[in-house]
Amino acid sequence: NDEIGEISRALSSMQENFIELKNNIVDMDAQIQNINIDENAIYQLNLSKDNPFAGITSSVNELLVKVHRYIEQIKLFNKEISYKNEMLMSSEEELTVQLEEINAQKEHIHFLADHDPMTNLPNRISFNEKLISILKTDAMGGVLLLDIDNFKGINDSLGHLFGDRVIMHVSNKLQEIANPLVFISRFGGDEFLLLYECRE
């Protein structure tokens, strides 16, 4: 019960407090090593009230709470970023589809500028361009105008739908003879133009 005994008891108590702190820190280190950000649990150091290291543990616990809050904020930011990324990807897909449709429409418009919409044969504009290009080469050839006789009577008696079928049938037959030297086009109505090019 003398001074040495008091010092010995104080040192023993200090050793116990230190061991308690050490065990808590070792345990916390293991928790940090295996931390799972998907879990909402917050690990806290837990020392006895009379432990002189209680002040340190309070600061560490506050730090752990702040880290947990930051992790929660990061998770929210990540969720928001993922949602916006999905929205952007969806918008990109929609824009890609719209762009493809626009390009297809452009191609169709360019096609219609040079072709007859019913038969898909080159129209009179294409025929004129082809004729001019051949005339510039001084090539020999001939132009034939094919007109369907009594076509008005077909339309009047059987209707325009039947008349359109006749036009399509004639155009299909003409396309069978088309080749690099025979250019087939629809002049308009029931008339077709055939351009024959002679090459020596």
For each residue, the residues with C-beta under 8 A, 3 or more apart:
1: 5
2: 5 6
3: 6 7
4: 7 8
5: 1 2 8 9
6: 2 3 9 10
7: 3 4 10 11
8: 4 5 11 12
9: 5 6 12 13
10: 6 7 13 14
11: 7 8 14 15
12: 8 9 15 16
13: 9 10 16 17
14: 10 11 17 18 52
15: 11 12 18 19
16: 12 13 19 20
17: 13 14 20 21 47 48 51 52 53
18: 14 15 21 22 53
19: 15 16 22 23
20: 16 17 23 24 47 48 51 53
21: 17 18 24 25 45 47 51 53 56 57
22: 18 19 25 26
23: 19 20 26 27
24: 20 21 27 28 45 46 47 57
25: 21 22 28 29 45
26: 22 23 29 30
27: 23 24 30 31
28: 24 25 31 32 43 45 60
29: 25 26 32 33
30: 26 27 33 34
31: 27 28 34 35 43
32: 28 29 35
33: 29 30
34: 30 31
35: 31 32
36: 39
37: 71 74 75
38:
39: 36
40: 72
41:
42: 64 65 68
43: 28 31 64
44: 61 64
45: 21 24 25 28 57 60 61
46: 24 57
47: 17 20 21 24 51 53 54 57
48: 17 20 51 54
49: 54
50: 54
51: 17 20 21 47 48 54 57
52: 14 17 55
53: 17 18 20 21 47 56 57
54: 47 48 49 50 51 57 58
55: 52 58 59
56: 21 53 59 60
57: 21 24 45 46 47 51 53 54 60 61
58: 54 55 61 62
59: 55 56 62 63
60: 28 45 56 57 63 64
61: 44 45 57 58 64 65
62: 58 59 65 66
63: 59 60 66 67
64: 42 43 44 60 61 67 68
65: 42 61 62 68 69
66: 62 63 69 70
67: 63 64 70 71
68: 42 64 65 71 72
69: 65 66 72 73
70: 66 67 73 74
71: 37 67 68 74 75
72: 40 68 69 75 76
73: 69 70 76 77
74: 37 70 71 77 78
75: 37 71 72 78 79
76: 72 73 79 80
77: 73 74 80 81
78: 74 75 81 82
79: 75 76 82 83
80: 76 77 83 84
81: 77 78 84 85
82: 78 79 85 86
83: 79 80 86 87
84: 80 81 87 88
85: 81 82 88 89
86: 82 83 89 90
87: 83 84 90 91
88: 84 85 91 92
89: 85 86 92 93
90: 86 87 93 94
91: 87 88 94 95
92: 88 89 95 96
93: 89 90 96 97
94: 90 91 97 98
95: 91 92 98 99
96: 92 93 99 100
97: 93 94 100 101
98: 94 95 101 102
99: 95 96 102 103
100: 96 97 103 104
101: 97 98 104 105
102: 98 99 105 106
103: 99 100 106 107
104: 100 101 107 108
105: 101 102 108 109
106: 102 103 109 110
107: 103 104 110 111
108: 104 105 111 112
109: 105 106 112 113
110: 106 107 113 114
111: 107 108 114 115
112: 108 109 115 117
113: 109 110 125
114: 110 111 122 123 125 126
115: 111 112 120 121 122 123 126
116: 119 120 121 122 123 185 186
117: 112 120
118: 164 167 168 171 186
119: 116 167 168 171 186
120: 115 116 117
121: 115 116 171 174 175 184 185 186 192
122: 114 115 116 126 127 130 183 184 185 186
123: 114 115 116 126 127 185 186 188
124: 127 128 185 186 187 188 193
125: 113 114 128 129
126: 114 115 122 123 129 130 185
127: 122 123 124 130 131 183 185 187 193 195
128: 124 125 131 132
129: 125 126 132 133
130: 122 126 127 133 134 183 185 195
131: 127 128 134 135 143 195
132: 128 129 135 136
133: 129 130 136 137
134: 130 131 137 139 141 195 197
135: 131 132 138 139
136: 132 133
137: 133 134
138: 135
139: 134 135 197 198 199
140: 197 198
141: 134 195 196 197 198
142: 195 196 198
143: 131 193 194 195 196
144: 193 194 195 196
145: 187 191 192 193 194
146: 170 174 191 192 193 194
147: 151 190 191 192
148: 151 166 167 170 190 191
149:
150: 153 154
151: 147 148 154 155 163 166 189 190
152: 155 156
153: 150 156 157
154: 150 151 157 158 162 163 166
155: 151 152 158 159 160 162 163
156: 152 153
157: 153 154
158: 154 155 162 163
159: 155 162 163
160: 155 163 164
161: 164 165
162: 154 155 158 159 165 166
163: 151 154 155 158 159 160 166 167
164: 118 160 161 167 168
165: 161 162 168 169
166: 148 151 154 162 163 169 170
167: 118 119 148 163 164 170 171 186 190
168: 118 119 164 165 171 172
169: 165 166 172 173
170: 146 148 166 167 173 174 192
171: 118 119 121 167 168 174 175 184 186 192
172: 168 169 175 176
173: 169 170 176 177
174: 121 146 170 171 177 178 184 192 194
175: 121 171 172 178 184
176: 172 173
177: 173 174 182 184
178: 174 175 182 183 184
179: 182
180:
181: 196 197 198 199
182: 177 178 179 194 195 196 197
183: 122 127 130 178 194 195 197
184: 121 122 171 174 175 177 178 192 193 194
185: 116 121 122 123 124 126 127 130 192 193 194 195
186: 116 118 119 121 122 123 124 167 171 191 192 193
187: 124 127 145 191 192 193
188: 123 124 191
189: 151
190: 147 148 151 167
191: 145 146 147 148 186 187 188
192: 121 145 146 147 170 171 174 184 185 186 187
193: 124 127 143 144 145 146 184 185 186 187
194: 143 144 145 146 174 182 183 184 185
195: 127 130 131 134 141 142 143 144 182 183 185
196: 141 142 143 144 181 182
197: 134 139 140 141 181 182 183
198: 139 140 141 142 181
199: 139 181
200:
